[in-house]
């Protein structure tokens, strides 16, 4: 939970340098504008993005690991093979979940610029409409 709050603060500082010139100003402004709940404003889009990534990653990792071991007639992977299978699983999961990350960033940037999509589904529809799939 603390990591998500930190990442949200980091994103706000990166995108809104004129609005939040320093960490202390960002914390005080966010608290003043929305109370303690404002620090968790990006929690649901972040969790929505994490679920497909994690699901896809672990599914792909196990599927590729079993397939590789079966094709090589092995019981387990050595370290370089684990690295390769993990990298391919991460690549696949990132590719599949990337539109959700873009939609989350659109929500955050839109909130700072005053033209925020009303919810995650609207932000995702905007990404698909403007950028394609």
C-alpha positions, 0 to 999 in steps of 0.5 A, a space after each residue: 500500500 505504501 508503495 502505491 502511494 509513493 508511486 502516485 506521489 512520484 507520478 504527480 511530481 513528474 507530471 505536475 512540476 509546476 503544480 507540485 514543485 517539491 515533495 513537501 508541497 505535493 503532500 500538503 496540497 494533496 492532503 489539503 485538497 482531498 484529505 487522507 483519501 486523496 493519497 489513495 485516489 489512484 489505488 483502484 486503477 493501479 490494482 485493476 492494472 496489476 491483476 491482469 499483469 500478474 495473472 498473465 505473467 504467472 500463467 505464461 511462466 508456468 505454461 512456457 516452463 512446462 512446455 520447455 521442460 517437456 520438449 527438453 525432457 527435463 524436470 526443472 529449469 536451470 538459472 539461465 532458462 528460468 531467466 529466459 522464461 521469466 523475461 518472455 513471460 514478463 514481456 507478454 504480460 507487459 504487452 497485454 496490460 500496457 493499455 491499462 497503464 496508459 489509461 491510469 496515466 491518462 486519469 492522473 494527468 487529466 486530473 492535474 490538467 482539469 480534463 480527467 475522464 470520469 472513470 477507468 473504463 472511459 480512460 481506456 476507451 479514450 486510449 483505444 479511440 485515440 491510439 488504437 489497440 
